[in-house]
Every structure is written in structure tokens, then in C-alpha cells.
Amino acid sequence: MLVREATAGDADAIWKILEPVIRGGETYALPRDMKREDALAYWTSPEHAVFVAEEEGEIVGTYVLRANQKGGGGHVANCGYMTAPWASGRGVARTMCQHSLEHARARGFRAMQFNFVVSSNERAVRLWQSLGFEIAGRLPGAFVHPALGAVDALVMYRHL
């Protein structure tokens, strides 16, 4: 699997990944009816470094890397990852996270924090923990899941 920086020509493939995740409303605190232009503008924001994961020439995942905060918190990275639903279970998220940890370290970040991991996304929580992230905090009922109702959101953190 190749992870590389995204280009403008990847927009359609990135949207193909973002749309079902956003519409599902189970893992990201984004409006489920978000328009393509708004979703791509959010994902490819100027302060985000955007990457895609390719497998046999097909884009199967995307992630963004940015500083979690400005100023005194600028040494902590933040990432968001999305895997194409048809590529789930193939190690895409693990590969992207490992890439992001290396890339963040190379860019001078000293830690990485995930601000809002939906607790019902148990596969992701287990994956992040297997990669060294610890649950630093729990936000009770902070996410409204479309099927489960109010569920906790987790803050996860690790040093680089």
C-alpha cells in the first residue's frame, strides 16, 4: 500500500470515501447532509496536510494532519482518517496512522492527539490503542449516534 500526499486530481476519489462516512453519521461530528464542496473544503483546508492511501492504483483511504492547536499547543499533531467502506478490514487505517506518526515526527511534532473518537467505534479505539494511544479523557454523551443515541467521545493521546 502506498501512502502519498493528495493532489487536486484526487478530489473525486476522496469524495467517494468521505461521502459514505459523512452520510452514515456514525464516526465523525459532521452534518450528514454536508455538500460535496463543503466536505472537500473542510478536508483539504489550507492548514491540513492531506494524504491518500492507494492499493493497486485505487485510493482506499485518506487522512489529514495538522497542528492540534496554535501557539503553545502547536507541537501536538492532530489527524483524521477515513477508509473507503469497501476497503475496511484490509489494514488501511493502520497503515495511514503509522504513516501519520512518522510524518508528524519528521515535521517536528512531539505528540499526537485525537480530540473526538466516538466510543462506539470500537474497532478504531482498539486500533489506536494498539498503536500506543491512551484514552486521556472521556466526554460523556458528547456524540449523537444515529442508531445508538448519545455515546461518549474519547480524547486519545500519545507521545511521538
Phi, psi and omega in degrees: 000135180255129172249127183218165175295141179286153175240168179302329179290352180269359187304314181297318180292322178295316179299323179299333177273315183297317188304306182295329178292313179296313182297325179294327175065022185259344187227345181234139178275065178235150178300130183295339179260018182304133180283154181308311183299318181291319180295315179293322177297319177296310185294321185259026178311146181304333180273001178260135164270125187249134181232157174230151175253129180244140175228118182052043176082356180256134177283120185242359179194163177211149174215159176238147178232134178204172171286137180292323179220173175261175174057234184296345177256007185290352180273357180255125180275160174222142179225157169227138185233142171222133177250140176301134181306325182284352180249008181299141177083008182252011177086012182296310182297319178299313180298316180295319180295316178299318177298316183295323178296316178295315182295318180298316179300316180295331179275001175097003176291149181250352179202168175225139180229135171256121188279336192206072178269119182292122188297333179285350175276067189299325179298316180293316180301313178298319180297311182298321178296321179294340179261014172098002178280142176246151175282113182266341180193160180229130178253098186299126176061023186284346182237133177262104180280139184296335180250328187262349184078209184291123176232161181286154169246144183248144169259124183238145191213146170206149174281153178259000000 
